[in-house]
Amino acid sequence: MGCSSFVHAHSRIDLPLFRRSLSNDVSSVDLVNKKSTQYFAPVTMDGKKFNVLVDTGSSDLWFACDAISPSKCSNGTSPATSRTIQYGSGSVCVEQSNGKFGLGSLVVPNAIYGVGIKSNVLVDGNQGILGLSFPSISVFSKQRAGVVAANSTKQYPIQFLDRFSMFLTSSEGEAGSTLILNGEDSQRIAKDKLVGYKIPLNETSHWTIQLRSLDVENDPHRNFSEPCSMSGSCLAIVDSGTTFLSMPSLLFKQFAIAYLKPGTPQGCAFNTQLQYYICPKDTTLPKLTLGLGETASFVLNPWDYSWVHSETEIAVQIQRNPARGSLADRWILGDTFLKVYYTTYHVTDQAVTFYCKNGGVCAGGPNLLDFDRKKPTWALGLMIGGGCVVGITVIGSL
């Protein structure tokens, strides 16, 4: 039997803030950097430990059946009461359950979660996904059609938090990635002289902010002056579960023609299996400057969105937005961006803060490209969605 219901994206939905019953405990959780494409957090469900992907692009918590309930994997079919979560990179069929969830000092006594009966989105030891977007887009939520009642039972981890912050390390397997509940890394802020730019959300379903401008280096004719096809209404989703920076499809096509030059002798080649471009290492890529919110601007240097694919090649960490419908014309600020800019997600204040080093200079990150190291390419580790490891929860034409 197939899965019986799907989740769709919505426009702005008012979210109850539960100010009187939030957890005030600040807690730091060490994350595991998997190939610089996924970031895993240790969690517990009913006392059992799991490693799950932290995904701010979706709202549901779920675990693979073979990790949490092997008996439900036995026949490979999904019951009629199950639901489908559709990501930008694949889907999972889940059966609803409830249990005691733990993350750092946070405890959710009656958390709602899914048992993944059929899934094609987990790799590299990942046992599930922790969605930290808003409950309005949850497949289990009865709140999706309208305003959430003020006395709604709290069953999602995000409902217990005032805010949380994520620092993602850039190098493959590098230690130091952290998720801090109800706070920020004050030592890091002081050491790196970080200054934060707080940007209000335009929607409270995904972590959606305004992208007011795009400046592409060496663009004399201003072909990329409009970041979205609809002038004046460009939005970006902040999504730790998506590996790459995603552009609207039409804009990405123009970018590829102008700078990646596929089909030319020295141009880049699109890998149809992995769904990203591989280029000669001496390819000249432009610096990108993203204008976010009303005034802040953030630079991505060519090395910020490139990986060493081999001793002579780089992989470009930009792809087209895989969404459909109303979200197809949006940007996705995935780990390519979030590894450069430390981020706080303000649940109560409905905003995000990006931090810039050296007193607030948003000039991108250091050049970490190293073609001298002798190591095999790990590009096949990006098989899920061609690098869109886990993406925004969206299907259909909206």
Backbone torsions as a table, in degrees:
resi	resn	phi	psi	omega
1	MET	NA	144.7	-178.5
2	GLY	-85.3	170.4	177.2
3	CYS	-72.6	146.9	-165.5
4	SER	-98.4	-17.5	-179.8
5	SER	-149.1	158.2	-175.9
6	PHE	-126.2	160.1	176.2
7	VAL	-104.6	138.9	177.1
8	HIS	-118.4	161.4	177.9
9	ALA	-85.9	157.8	-177.5
10	HIS	-134.0	162.7	170.8
11	SER	-76.8	-170.1	-172.6
12	ARG	-56.3	131.6	176.5
13	ILE	-128.1	129.0	-180.0
14	ASP	-65.0	137.5	-175.6
15	LEU	-116.4	129.1	174.7
16	PRO	-68.0	140.1	-171.8
17	LEU	-99.3	-12.8	175.9
18	PHE	49.9	45.0	-172.9
19	ARG	-61.3	-31.2	-173.5
20	ARG	-78.9	-15.1	-174.1
21	SER	-126.3	22.5	177.0
22	LEU	-73.5	150.0	171.2
23	SER	-75.7	128.6	-179.6
24	ASN	-98.7	-1.4	-177.3
25	ASP	-71.8	128.5	173.2
26	VAL	-87.3	128.4	-175.4
27	SER	-140.9	133.7	179.1
28	SER	-104.4	129.1	-179.5
29	VAL	-117.5	122.4	176.9
30	ASP	-72.3	132.2	177.4
31	LEU	-103.5	150.9	176.1
32	VAL	-98.2	123.5	177.4
33	ASN	-85.7	110.5	178.3
34	LYS	-101.1	99.6	174.8
35	LYS	59.0	22.3	-177.8
36	SER	58.6	23.0	178.7
37	THR	-119.6	-21.7	-179.8
38	GLN	-142.4	150.8	179.4
39	TYR	-129.7	116.0	-173.1
40	PHE	-100.5	142.1	174.8
41	ALA	-116.3	141.7	173.2
42	PRO	-80.4	127.6	178.9
43	VAL	-133.1	169.3	173.8
44	THR	-127.3	147.3	171.3
45	MET	-133.5	116.5	-175.8
46	ASP	52.2	39.8	175.3
47	GLY	85.8	-8.7	180.0
48	LYS	-94.8	139.8	-175.1
49	LYS	-91.2	142.9	178.1
50	PHE	-142.1	156.9	170.4
51	ASN	-110.5	120.8	-174.3
52	VAL	-129.1	151.4	176.2
53	LEU	-73.3	133.1	176.1
54	VAL	-88.7	116.8	-170.3
55	ASP	-128.4	105.9	176.7
56	THR	-83.2	4.4	178.4
57	GLY	-97.3	0.8	177.0
58	SER	-144.9	171.1	-172.2
59	SER	-120.4	-3.7	-174.6
60	ASP	-98.7	143.9	171.8
61	LEU	-99.6	127.5	176.2
62	TRP	-152.1	159.4	-178.2
63	PHE	-129.4	147.5	175.4
64	ALA	-63.4	139.7	-176.3
65	CYS	-61.8	-35.0	-178.8
66	ASP	-69.8	-15.7	177.2
67	ALA	-91.2	-36.6	-172.6
68	ILE	-111.6	-29.3	-177.3
69	SER	-153.7	76.3	-174.2
70	PRO	-56.0	-29.2	-177.9
71	SER	-63.5	-25.7	-180.0
72	LYS	-79.1	-7.9	177.2
73	CYS	-90.3	-6.2	-164.6
74	SER	-59.0	-44.3	-175.5
75	ASN	-104.5	-4.8	176.0
76	GLY	71.2	7.4	178.1
77	THR	-108.8	157.3	-177.5
78	SER	-106.0	137.5	178.3
79	PRO	-67.6	162.6	-177.3
80	ALA	-63.1	-24.9	-178.5
81	THR	-84.7	-1.7	-177.6
82	SER	-75.8	166.7	-178.8
83	ARG	-133.1	158.5	179.4
84	THR	-108.8	131.1	169.1
85	ILE	-103.1	120.4	-177.4
86	GLN	-104.7	115.0	177.7
87	TYR	-98.5	172.3	175.5
88	GLY	-67.4	-12.8	-174.2
89	SER	-117.8	0.2	-176.7
90	GLY	156.9	-161.7	-176.7
91	SER	-147.8	165.1	175.0
92	VAL	-141.5	140.4	175.9
93	CYS	-100.4	118.8	-171.8
94	VAL	-122.1	148.2	173.4
95	GLU	-110.5	130.7	-174.0
96	GLN	-70.1	143.0	174.5
97	SER	-150.2	175.3	178.3
98	ASN	-137.7	149.3	179.2
99	GLY	-172.3	179.3	179.8
100	LYS	-89.2	116.2	-174.6
101	PHE	-105.8	140.6	177.0
102	GLY	-131.8	137.5	176.0
103	LEU	-145.0	109.5	-173.9
104	GLY	58.1	-128.5	178.3
105	SER	-86.4	-5.4	-178.1
106	LEU	-80.5	131.8	175.1
107	VAL	-127.0	127.9	174.7
108	VAL	-111.5	105.4	-170.6
109	PRO	-61.9	-37.1	-175.9
110	ASN	-129.1	57.9	-176.6
111	ALA	-69.4	141.8	173.8
112	ILE	-92.2	132.1	-179.7
113	TYR	-147.9	168.8	179.2
114	GLY	-114.5	148.1	169.4
115	VAL	-100.7	115.3	-175.8
116	GLY	-76.1	104.5	-178.5
117	ILE	-76.9	-45.3	179.7
118	LYS	-133.4	126.5	-175.7
119	SER	-150.3	147.0	173.0
120	ASN	-130.3	29.8	-175.7
121	VAL	-119.4	5.1	-176.9
122	LEU	-111.5	131.0	175.7
123	VAL	-143.7	171.9	171.1
124	ASP	57.5	39.0	176.5
125	GLY	82.2	4.1	177.7
126	ASN	-69.3	128.6	-177.4
127	GLN	-105.4	2.0	179.7
128	GLY	167.7	-171.2	-178.4
129	ILE	-134.0	133.8	173.5
130	LEU	-105.2	103.1	178.7
131	GLY	-81.2	127.0	-179.6
132	LEU	-120.6	30.0	167.7
133	SER	-94.2	-172.2	-169.8
134	PHE	-83.4	147.2	-175.0
135	PRO	-61.5	-16.1	-177.7
136	SER	-61.3	-19.8	179.3
137	ILE	-107.0	11.8	178.7
138	SER	-72.7	143.0	176.0
139	VAL	-69.8	-19.1	-178.8
140	PHE	-94.0	-7.4	-172.7
141	SER	-82.0	134.8	171.8
142	LYS	-90.0	7.0	-173.5
143	GLN	-98.1	-1.2	-169.0
144	ARG	-65.9	-27.7	-173.4
145	ALA	-83.2	-10.0	-177.5
146	GLY	-168.2	-158.2	-176.7
147	VAL	-71.2	137.7	179.6
148	VAL	-76.6	133.3	179.4
149	ALA	-65.2	145.3	-175.8
150	ALA	-65.1	-26.8	-178.5
151	ASN	-99.1	18.6	179.8
152	SER	-58.8	140.7	178.3
153	THR	-66.4	134.1	-179.6
154	LYS	-84.8	118.0	-178.6
155	GLN	-133.2	3.4	-179.0
156	TYR	-115.4	136.6	-178.8
157	PRO	-53.1	-37.9	-177.0
158	ILE	-62.2	-26.0	-178.8
159	GLN	-71.3	-12.7	-179.8
160	PHE	-99.6	1.1	-173.2
161	LEU	-113.8	141.8	169.3
162	ASP	-79.7	-39.1	178.8
163	ARG	-166.5	170.5	172.0
164	PHE	-153.6	155.8	-179.9
165	SER	-131.1	153.2	-179.2
166	MET	-132.8	128.0	170.4
167	PHE	-112.4	122.4	-176.1
168	LEU	-113.4	122.2	176.7
169	THR	-73.0	153.7	-170.6
170	SER	-94.4	-36.5	-174.1
171	SER	-81.1	149.0	-178.5
172	GLU	-56.5	123.0	177.3
173	GLY	73.2	5.4	-175.9
174	GLU	-68.1	135.0	176.8
175	ALA	-76.3	164.2	174.6
176	GLY	111.2	-7.4	176.2
177	SER	-69.1	136.5	-177.0
178	THR	-140.3	150.5	169.6
179	LEU	-118.3	119.7	-179.1
180	ILE	-111.7	121.4	-179.8
181	LEU	-86.6	130.3	177.8
182	ASN	60.7	32.1	178.7
183	GLY	-178.9	-173.2	178.9
184	GLU	-129.6	168.7	177.8
185	ASP	-84.9	92.7	-175.1
186	SER	-65.1	-33.5	178.6
187	GLN	-66.1	-42.1	178.3
188	ARG	-65.9	-41.2	179.7
189	ILE	-60.5	-41.8	179.8
190	ALA	-71.2	-44.1	-176.2
191	LYS	-63.0	-45.4	-176.6
192	ASP	-92.4	4.6	-179.3
193	LYS	52.9	49.7	-177.1
194	LEU	-76.7	139.9	172.6
195	VAL	-122.9	131.0	-176.7
196	GLY	-96.8	144.3	175.2
197	TYR	-116.4	111.7	-174.6
198	LYS	-90.7	125.7	-174.0
199	ILE	-122.0	121.6	-178.6
200	PRO	-69.0	151.2	177.1
201	LEU	-76.1	144.2	171.6
202	ASN	-89.4	-22.7	177.8
203	GLU	-142.0	151.0	177.2
204	THR	-116.8	48.5	167.8
205	SER	-111.7	-71.2	164.2
206	HIS	-86.4	171.8	172.6
207	TRP	-80.9	85.6	-170.0
208	THR	-110.7	126.6	-178.7
209	ILE	-127.6	167.1	178.2
210	GLN	-77.1	134.1	168.5
211	LEU	-112.5	100.1	-169.5
212	ARG	-84.3	-24.6	-174.7
213	SER	-156.1	158.1	174.1
214	LEU	-136.7	127.3	175.1
215	ASP	-119.6	120.1	-179.5
216	VAL	-109.2	125.6	-179.5
217	GLU	-60.9	146.0	179.7
218	ASN	59.1	47.2	177.4
219	ASP	-124.2	68.4	-172.4
220	PRO	-63.0	-26.9	-177.6
221	HIS	-94.2	6.6	178.0
222	ARG	54.8	44.0	178.0
223	ASN	-67.9	-20.1	-176.5
224	PHE	-116.5	31.1	-178.4
225	SER	-70.8	-25.8	177.8
226	GLU	-105.3	117.6	-176.7
227	PRO	-73.8	-16.3	177.6
228	CYS	-136.5	164.5	-177.6
229	SER	-70.6	-27.8	178.2
230	MET	-96.8	107.4	-175.9
231	SER	-62.4	134.3	174.6
232	GLY	83.6	0.5	-177.7
233	SER	-135.4	38.2	-175.5
234	CYS	-86.3	132.3	-178.5
235	LEU	-126.3	155.1	177.9
236	ALA	-132.5	140.2	178.0
237	ILE	-102.3	126.7	179.7
238	VAL	-88.1	113.7	-165.3
239	ASP	-138.9	100.8	179.4
240	SER	-70.8	-11.9	179.8
241	GLY	-90.6	-4.3	174.6
242	THR	-103.2	130.5	-174.3
243	THR	-73.0	-45.3	-171.2
244	PHE	-95.9	174.3	165.2
245	LEU	-86.1	125.5	-177.2
246	SER	-111.9	130.3	177.0
247	MET	-103.3	155.8	168.0
248	PRO	-53.7	145.4	-170.3
249	SER	-54.8	-47.1	-177.1
250	LEU	-64.1	-42.6	180.0
251	LEU	-65.2	-41.0	179.6
252	PHE	-64.4	-38.1	177.6
253	LYS	-60.8	-43.4	178.3
254	GLN	-65.4	-39.8	179.2
255	PHE	-63.4	-43.5	-179.6
256	ALA	-63.0	-43.3	-180.0
257	ILE	-63.6	-42.2	-174.1
258	ALA	-75.3	-36.6	-170.0
259	TYR	-119.7	-27.9	-179.7
260	LEU	-93.2	-24.9	171.4
261	LYS	50.7	54.3	177.9
262	PRO	-63.2	144.5	179.2
263	GLY	87.7	-4.7	176.9
264	THR	-98.5	160.4	-175.1
265	PRO	-55.3	-40.2	-179.0
266	GLN	-107.5	18.1	-176.5
267	GLY	-84.6	178.5	179.6
268	CYS	-86.8	158.7	179.1
269	ALA	-117.3	133.0	178.3
270	PHE	-85.5	121.5	178.5
271	ASN	-85.4	108.9	-174.4
272	THR	-68.6	-25.4	178.5
273	GLN	-76.4	-44.6	-177.7
274	LEU	-89.1	-17.3	176.0
275	GLN	66.4	36.4	169.9
276	TYR	-148.2	168.2	-176.2
277	TYR	-89.6	139.4	173.5
278	ILE	-115.9	128.4	-171.7
279	CYS	-126.2	154.6	168.8
280	PRO	-57.4	144.6	-173.2
281	LYS	-65.9	-18.5	178.4
282	ASP	-92.6	11.6	176.1
283	THR	-60.5	134.0	178.8
284	THR	-87.9	109.2	178.3
285	LEU	-104.7	150.2	-176.2
286	PRO	-86.2	154.1	168.7
287	LYS	-75.2	137.7	179.0
288	LEU	-111.6	139.2	174.4
289	THR	-124.9	117.8	-178.6
290	LEU	-101.4	123.6	174.6
291	GLY	-90.6	115.5	-175.9
292	LEU	-116.9	139.9	-176.0
293	GLY	67.5	-152.7	-174.7
294	GLU	-84.3	-30.9	-171.8
295	THR	-136.9	-24.5	-171.1
296	ALA	-77.7	147.1	177.1
297	SER	-133.4	142.2	-173.8
298	PHE	-132.3	128.2	-177.1
299	VAL	-92.1	139.2	164.3
300	LEU	-118.7	114.3	175.6
301	ASN	-75.8	162.3	178.7
302	PRO	-52.9	-38.2	-179.4
303	TRP	-73.2	-19.3	177.5
304	ASP	-69.8	-26.9	-179.8
305	TYR	-117.7	32.3	176.0
306	SER	-129.6	150.4	172.7
307	TRP	-125.1	152.6	170.6
308	VAL	-76.0	115.8	178.3
309	HIS	-91.7	-37.4	176.1
310	SER	-155.3	-175.0	-179.5
311	GLU	-67.1	-16.5	-178.3
312	THR	-123.4	4.4	-172.6
313	GLU	-136.3	155.6	171.0
314	ILE	-122.7	154.4	171.0
315	ALA	-106.4	134.6	-177.3
316	VAL	-90.3	125.5	-175.9
317	GLN	-90.5	41.2	174.0
318	ILE	-127.9	137.7	179.9
319	GLN	-142.8	171.2	175.5
320	ARG	-77.5	149.5	175.0
321	ASN	-64.1	122.3	-177.3
322	PRO	-81.3	-2.0	-175.9
323	ALA	-71.9	165.8	176.2
324	ARG	-124.3	169.4	176.0
325	GLY	69.0	-141.0	-172.4
326	SER	-68.3	-18.9	-179.3
327	LEU	-92.0	-3.6	-174.9
328	ALA	-68.6	-23.8	-177.9
329	ASP	-95.0	18.1	-179.2
330	ARG	-106.5	156.2	171.3
331	TRP	-85.7	155.2	170.7
332	ILE	-123.1	116.4	177.3
333	LEU	-88.0	88.9	-178.8
334	GLY	-87.6	-160.1	-173.9
335	ASP	-63.3	-26.1	175.0
336	THR	-53.1	-41.7	177.7
337	PHE	-83.1	-42.2	-172.1
338	LEU	-73.1	-21.0	174.1
339	LYS	-71.6	-22.4	-179.4
340	VAL	-88.5	-36.1	-173.4
341	TYR	-123.0	109.6	174.6
342	TYR	-53.2	139.3	-168.8
343	THR	-132.7	135.9	168.4
344	THR	-110.6	134.7	176.8
345	TYR	-106.3	111.9	-176.8
346	HIS	-92.5	107.2	-178.8
347	VAL	-73.9	-52.0	-178.2
348	THR	-65.4	-45.4	-177.1
349	ASP	-82.6	-8.2	179.3
350	GLN	53.2	65.4	-178.3
351	ALA	-159.1	168.4	169.3
352	VAL	-127.1	150.2	174.9
353	THR	-121.3	127.2	173.0
354	PHE	-105.4	134.4	-176.5
355	TYR	-103.9	138.8	178.7
356	CYS	-120.5	145.9	-173.5
357	LYS	-81.2	170.9	171.6
358	ASN	54.1	47.2	176.3
359	GLY	82.1	16.2	175.4
360	GLY	104.8	21.3	177.7
361	VAL	-89.2	112.2	-174.9
362	CYS	-93.6	66.9	-170.6
363	ALA	-101.2	15.2	-179.1
364	GLY	88.4	-172.9	-176.6
365	GLY	-104.6	178.4	177.9
366	PRO	-72.4	156.5	179.2
367	ASN	-79.5	107.9	-177.3
368	LEU	-103.5	5.4	-179.4
369	LEU	-67.4	126.2	-177.2
370	ASP	-134.1	105.9	-178.4
371	PHE	-91.6	0.4	-176.9
372	ASP	-90.4	-22.5	-177.9
373	ARG	-68.7	135.6	179.5
374	LYS	-91.9	101.4	177.8
375	LYS	-150.9	149.7	178.6
376	PRO	-70.8	150.7	177.0
377	THR	-64.4	142.1	178.8
378	TRP	-112.6	21.4	-174.6
379	ALA	-60.8	-29.1	-179.7
380	LEU	-65.9	-14.0	174.7
381	GLY	-68.5	-9.8	-179.1
382	LEU	-99.2	24.7	-174.8
383	MET	-59.5	-29.8	-178.9
384	ILE	-69.9	113.1	174.5
385	GLY	60.3	19.5	-179.6
386	GLY	59.1	39.7	178.1
387	GLY	103.1	-15.4	173.2
388	CYS	-85.4	71.5	-163.8
389	VAL	-55.0	-53.1	168.3
390	VAL	-139.3	132.1	-173.2
391	GLY	-121.2	-167.7	-177.7
392	ILE	-63.3	146.5	-179.8
393	THR	-81.4	101.2	-175.8
394	VAL	-159.4	135.1	168.8
395	ILE	-142.1	167.6	172.0
396	GLY	80.3	176.0	178.7
397	SER	-104.7	111.3	-175.6
398	LEU	-112.9	NA	NA
